[in-house]
Amino acid sequence: MYATGTKASGGKGAADDVEKMEEERPVSDMEYCSAKDAWEKLRIRIKWTDPPISGDASTCMMSPLTIKLCIECEKPIILRNFSAFVWTHVYHQDNPKGIYREIELKYKEDSRKWDETGLTTYEFSTVVYPTCFGEYRLTYNVKYIRPDNVKVMVWANEFQDDCRLLVTDPDPGNEWMKEISFSQMTQNMFLGNYKSILAAEDLGFDAVLNFDPETEMEADSVLSANITRAFQAMEVGTGAAFELPPEKIQDLVKWLWNVYPKYQKILIGDRDGISHAGSAMTSYIFANNPNLTFEEAYRYVSSRRFIYCHKGLKEILMESYPRD
């Protein structure tokens, strides 16, 4: 089962979150901390956002979270001089540490609208998949460069006046678990979800490494002794905020090293085929290819299947398999 809880940010209190947010907040030459001030001085503002601020929103872990904002301007703008961001500490596929960082929102083509007075709006958006349950905060800003090269930043609202986002446990019917799903990583290694584990024999796999306890119990009744199986309980919750034990990482890499030359089709799986399994595959690729950086190993795996890595995995691998 997926671990449950209400806080995924290491148990820090609200005061710690605010302090961390202030320390890492983006800066610019000129800064406007509310839509009202920005409109009075610049005739530019963030008109609306989704999820909204101030307000509350919720989503499920590993479900797509669409993030949008709309800029309103008194006159048309030069889009290449503008960029839009959401600023948050939500764990997602490119933020395995859960630190505050910006996520760029892309301009939505053909979204420009204007009224009879000349007021013009532009929409920007992106999609992320939260990778750990918990309570998070997010806000928005836009940046642009004036003709005199002064960098200006406009926030959607006053500091700390944010959206409070609740990420809950995964939806059992999400796209990662609703049907058999597996992806090829190397010549004979694949990543897959629990349904692919249960169907491993029919799919032609001759070796399976599984991380999900529930699936392991069910697999006992559906898979024959013809398949070589290993079960590795990570003993931590599913979610990017949970650090994997270094000794577990080393053990599974050794197991994969051992079975790789012996079997024609090896499946590495967990409930969704992207969490513990994703970290395991990234660990194997990194350990087996001393010429690769951690980032290159992660990109190799994530380009073949959507995965995320657990917090601290890079540091564990760098210590276990040091580079020259």
Residue pairs with C-beta under 8 A, 6 or more apart in sequence:
1 214
2 61
2 133
2 169
2 170
2 237
2 238
2 239
2 271
3 133
3 236
3 237
3 238
3 239
3 242
4 133
4 169
5 133
5 134
5 237
6 134
6 135
7 134
7 135
8 91
8 98
8 132
8 133
8 134
8 135
8 167
8 239
8 241
9 17
9 89
9 98
9 134
9 135
9 136
9 241
10 98
10 241
12 20
17 89
17 137
18 160
20 89
20 99
20 100
21 89
21 100
21 137
21 160
22 159
24 99
24 100
24 101
25 87
25 100
25 159
26 85
26 87
26 102
26 141
26 153
27 153
28 143
28 151
28 152
28 153
29 150
29 151
29 152
30 150
30 151
30 152
30 153
31 152
31 153
31 154
31 155
32 38
32 41
32 42
32 152
32 153
32 154
32 155
33 155
33 157
33 158
33 159
34 155
34 157
34 158
35 45
35 46
35 47
35 154
35 156
35 157
36 45
38 44
38 45
38 46
38 154
38 155
39 45
39 72
42 152
42 154
43 73
43 74
43 75
44 71
44 72
44 73
44 74
44 77
44 142
44 144
44 154
45 71
45 72
45 154
46 69
46 70
46 71
46 72
46 140
46 141
46 142
46 154
46 155
46 156
47 70
47 71
47 72
47 121
48 69
48 70
49 68
49 69
49 70
49 140
49 156
49 163
50 66
50 67
50 68
50 69
51 57
51 67
51 138
51 163
51 165
52 163
53 138
53 139
53 140
53 156
53 157
53 161
53 162
53 163
54 157
54 161
54 162
54 163
55 163
55 164
56 163
56 164
56 165
56 166
57 163
57 164
57 165
57 166
58 165
58 166
58 167
58 168
59 65
59 130
59 165
59 166
59 167
59 168
60 130
60 167
60 168
60 169
60 170
60 171
60 174
61 130
61 131
61 132
61 133
61 167
61 168
61 169
61 170
61 239
62 129
62 130
62 131
62 170
62 171
62 174
62 176
62 272
62 274
63 129
63 130
63 170
63 171
63 174
64 127
64 128
64 129
65 90
65 127
65 128
65 129
65 130
66 125
66 126
66 127
67 86
67 103
67 105
67 125
67 126
67 127
67 128
67 138
68 105
68 108
68 123
68 124
68 125
69 84
69 86
69 105
69 123
69 124
69 125
69 140
69 142
69 156
70 121
70 122
70 123
70 124
71 77
71 82
71 84
71 121
71 122
71 123
71 124
71 142
72 119
72 120
72 121
73 119
73 120
73 121
73 122
74 118
74 119
74 120
75 118
75 120
76 112
76 114
76 120
77 120
77 122
77 144
79 107
79 122
81 144
81 145
82 107
82 122
82 142
82 143
82 144
83 104
83 142
83 143
83 144
84 104
84 105
84 107
84 124
84 140
84 141
84 142
84 143
85 102
85 103
85 104
85 105
85 140
85 141
85 142
85 143
86 102
86 103
86 105
86 126
86 138
86 139
86 140
87 100
87 101
87 102
87 103
87 138
87 139
87 140
87 141
88 100
88 101
88 103
88 136
88 137
88 138
88 139
88 165
89 95
89 98
89 99
89 100
89 101
89 136
89 137
90 98
90 128
90 130
90 136
90 138
90 165
90 167
91 98
91 130
91 131
91 132
91 134
91 239
91 240
91 241
91 308
91 311
92 103
92 128
92 129
92 130
92 131
92 308
93 128
93 129
93 131
93 302
93 306
93 307
93 308
94 103
95 101
96 131
96 240
96 308
96 309
96 310
96 311
96 313
96 314
97 311
98 132
98 240
98 241
98 311
102 141
103 126
103 128
104 126
105 124
105 125
105 126
106 124
106 125
106 126
107 122
107 123
107 124
108 122
108 123
108 124
108 125
111 121
111 122
111 123
112 120
112 121
112 122
113 120
113 121
114 120
114 121
129 306
129 308
130 136
130 167
131 239
131 240
131 275
131 308
132 167
132 239
132 240
132 241
132 242
133 167
133 168
133 169
133 239
134 166
134 167
134 239
134 241
135 164
135 165
135 166
135 167
136 164
136 165
136 166
136 167
137 162
137 163
137 164
137 165
138 162
138 163
138 165
139 155
139 156
139 157
139 161
139 162
139 163
140 155
140 156
141 153
141 154
141 155
141 156
142 153
142 154
143 151
143 152
143 153
143 154
144 151
144 152
145 151
145 152
146 152
170 176
170 177
170 272
174 272
176 193
176 272
176 273
176 274
176 306
177 193
177 194
177 195
177 271
177 272
179 195
180 192
180 193
180 195
180 196
180 199
180 203
181 192
181 193
181 195
181 196
181 273
182 190
182 191
182 192
182 193
182 196
182 203
182 267
182 269
182 273
183 190
183 191
183 192
183 273
183 304
183 305
184 190
184 304
185 191
185 268
185 281
185 285
185 301
185 304
185 305
188 260
188 263
188 264
188 265
188 266
189 256
189 260
189 266
189 268
189 281
189 284
190 196
190 205
190 265
190 266
190 267
190 268
191 267
191 268
191 269
191 273
191 274
191 277
191 278
191 281
191 301
191 304
191 305
191 307
192 267
192 268
192 269
192 273
192 277
193 269
193 270
193 271
193 272
193 273
193 274
194 212
194 214
194 215
194 269
194 270
194 271
194 272
194 273
196 203
196 267
196 269
196 273
197 208
197 210
197 212
197 215
197 219
197 267
197 269
198 215
198 218
198 219
198 222
198 223
200 208
200 219
200 223
200 227
200 267
201 222
201 223
201 224
201 226
201 227
203 265
203 267
204 265
205 227
205 265
205 266
205 267
206 226
206 227
206 228
206 263
206 264
206 265
206 266
207 227
207 228
207 229
207 230
207 259
207 262
207 263
207 265
207 266
207 267
208 219
208 223
208 227
208 228
208 229
208 230
208 266
208 267
208 268
208 269
209 229
209 230
209 231
209 232
209 252
209 255
209 256
209 259
209 266
209 267
209 268
209 269
209 280
210 216
210 219
210 229
210 230
210 231
210 232
210 269
210 270
211 231
211 232
211 233
211 234
211 269
211 270
211 276
211 277
211 280
212 269
212 270
212 271
212 276
213 231
213 233
214 271
215 269
215 270
215 271
216 231
219 229
223 229
228 259
228 263
230 255
232 248
232 251
232 252
232 255
232 280
234 244
234 245
234 248
234 276
235 245
235 248
236 242
236 243
236 244
236 245
236 310
238 270
238 271
238 275
238 276
239 275
240 275
240 308
240 309
240 310
240 311
241 311
242 310
242 311
243 310
243 311
243 312
243 313
243 316
244 276
244 279
244 310
244 312
244 313
244 316
246 316
246 319
246 320
249 279
249 280
249 283
249 313
249 316
249 317
249 320
250 320
252 280
252 283
252 284
253 283
253 284
253 287
253 288
253 320
256 266
256 268
256 280
256 284
257 284
257 287
257 288
259 266
260 266
268 277
268 280
268 281
269 277
270 276
270 277
273 305
274 305
274 306
274 307
274 308
275 307
275 308
275 310
276 310
277 307
278 301
278 302
278 305
278 307
278 308
278 309
279 307
279 308
279 309
279 310
279 313
281 301
281 307
282 294
282 297
282 298
282 301
282 307
282 309
282 313
282 317
283 313
283 317
285 292
285 297
285 300
285 301
286 292
286 294
286 297
286 317
286 321
287 317
287 320
287 321
289 297
290 321
290 323
290 324
292 300
293 323
294 313
294 314
294 317
294 318
298 309
301 307
